[in-house]
Amino acid sequence: MFQPVIKWSGSKRSQANTILSYLPQEFNCYYEPFLGGGSMLYAINPSKAICGDVCESLIDLWNKIKAEPNELAQSYRTRWERLQEEGYLAYYSIRDDYNLSKKAEDLLFLSRTCVNGLIRFNADGEFNNSLHHTRSGIHPDKLEKIIKDWSTRIQNSTFISADYEYTTQTVKEGDLVYLDPPYFHTKGRYYGTIDYDRFLNYLDFLNKRGAKYILSFDGKRGDDDFTVAIPKDLYKRHEFIPSGKSSFKKVMDKEYLEVYESLYLNW
Ligand SMILES: C[S@@+](CC[C@H](N)C(=O)[O-])C[C@H]1O[C@@H](n2cnc3c(N)ncnc32)[C@H](O)[C@@H]1O
């Protein structure tokens, strides 16, 4: 499995190969309007892509990975060395810096040193996860290689800090859109939320444009079915795919539950 450059909540890295198997044979422009950590962008490796996210500092980071990989790698090295020397105070000082000025370099550092690499924001958009005390964060040499690898891979991609509707406004017949919005049942876990009715109208818009879409959405965990009743005229296929995070431990009986996510396709 490929290495992530930034760790992001809701990453599709472990499902990327399964989702790849649903891809159409051919498509023109690839759109990914809920980009996050960009797992599908990396896995698909399209010849032309337009990607977006509402998290502005995340999009700044993508633009830096693309245009200034060496400087970005160096900025991580500086912060990482400070962490090794000064300890946890360095982490919390960089976290304060991020919450004040939302610099992409700080976000990258936090994602690589916070507890379980879980990017987590409070209601005011402030990053609030703590330092992962027992780990020292990915070594700068290793991250530098990963940044350069991703940088090469995304040279034909454009990154826009915008709402999903804006990112895909130029979509046409023959294009492919991969949608990975915040889950309906886990509002608040991710950055941003989506209005469900607006999102359904948007699926209708994609259909009318003649673009293909693949949508990842709520699925099942054990006997609990979180599937959202998306109107049937908006898609052609609905599949459940193993989510990779399947070993959810029940506290009482230590049972492992299978977790599946929904995949909707409009062709
Ligand atoms: C589940 S995550 C995507 C994860 C991504 N597929 C990956 O592999 O890392 C959902 C993303 O949608 C973004 N988002 C939330 N509301 C949005 C909106 N209205 N328009 C565009 N992006 C939005 C969040 O910032 C978050 O990065």
Ligand as a Chemical Component Dictionary entry (heavy atoms), coordinates in Angstrom:
data_LIG
# 
_chem_comp.id                   LIG 
_chem_comp.type                 NON-POLYMER 
_chem_comp.pdbx_formal_charge   0 
_chem_comp.three_letter_code    LIG 
# 
loop_
_chem_comp_atom.comp_id 
_chem_comp_atom.atom_id 
_chem_comp_atom.alt_atom_id 
_chem_comp_atom.type_symbol 
_chem_comp_atom.charge 
_chem_comp_atom.model_Cartn_x 
_chem_comp_atom.model_Cartn_y 
_chem_comp_atom.model_Cartn_z 
_chem_comp_atom.pdbx_ordinal 
LIG C1  C1  C 0  -14.014 11.867 4.306  1  
LIG S1  S1  S 1  -12.965 13.237 4.019  2  
LIG C2  C2  C 0  -12.163 12.819 2.488  3  
LIG C3  C3  C 0  -11.065 11.833 2.700  4  
LIG C4  C4  C 0  -10.290 11.480 1.445  5  
LIG N1  N1  N 0  -11.046 10.690 0.511  6  
LIG C5  C5  C 0  -9.015  10.721 1.800  7  
LIG O1  O1  O 0  -8.777  9.619  1.324  8  
LIG O2  O2  O -1 -8.246  11.261 2.618  9  
LIG C6  C6  C 0  -14.098 14.498 3.574  10 
LIG C7  C7  C 0  -13.465 15.823 3.157  11 
LIG O3  O3  O 0  -14.491 16.721 2.723  12 
LIG C8  C8  C 0  -14.123 18.041 3.071  13 
LIG N2  N2  N 0  -15.363 18.845 3.022  14 
LIG C9  C9  C 0  -16.339 18.959 3.947  15 
LIG N3  N3  N 0  -17.344 19.738 3.504  16 
LIG C10 C10 C 0  -17.004 20.116 2.248  17 
LIG C11 C11 C 0  -17.628 20.919 1.238  18 
LIG N4  N4  N 0  -18.821 21.483 1.445  19 
LIG N5  N5  N 0  -17.002 21.073 0.047  20 
LIG C12 C12 C 0  -15.783 20.516 -0.174 21 
LIG N6  N6  N 0  -15.122 19.752 0.756  22 
LIG C13 C13 C 0  -15.733 19.550 1.936  23 
LIG C14 C14 C 0  -13.444 17.898 4.415  24 
LIG O4  O4  O 0  -12.571 18.979 4.656  25 
LIG C15 C15 C 0  -12.719 16.553 4.262  26 
LIG O5  O5  O 0  -11.392 16.745 3.855  27 
# 
loop_
_chem_comp_bond.comp_id 
_chem_comp_bond.atom_id_1 
_chem_comp_bond.atom_id_2 
_chem_comp_bond.value_order 
_chem_comp_bond.pdbx_ordinal 
LIG C1  S1  SING 1  
LIG S1  C2  SING 2  
LIG S1  C6  SING 3  
LIG C2  C3  SING 4  
LIG C3  C4  SING 5  
LIG C4  N1  SING 6  
LIG C4  C5  SING 7  
LIG C5  O1  DOUB 8  
LIG C5  O2  SING 9  
LIG C6  C7  SING 10 
LIG C7  O3  SING 11 
LIG C7  C15 SING 12 
LIG O3  C8  SING 13 
LIG C8  N2  SING 14 
LIG C8  C14 SING 15 
LIG N2  C9  SING 16 
LIG N2  C13 SING 17 
LIG C9  N3  DOUB 18 
LIG N3  C10 SING 19 
LIG C10 C11 SING 20 
LIG C10 C13 DOUB 21 
LIG C11 N4  SING 22 
LIG C11 N5  DOUB 23 
LIG N5  C12 SING 24 
LIG C12 N6  DOUB 25 
LIG N6  C13 SING 26 
LIG C14 O4  SING 27 
LIG C14 C15 SING 28 
LIG C15 O5  SING 29 
# 
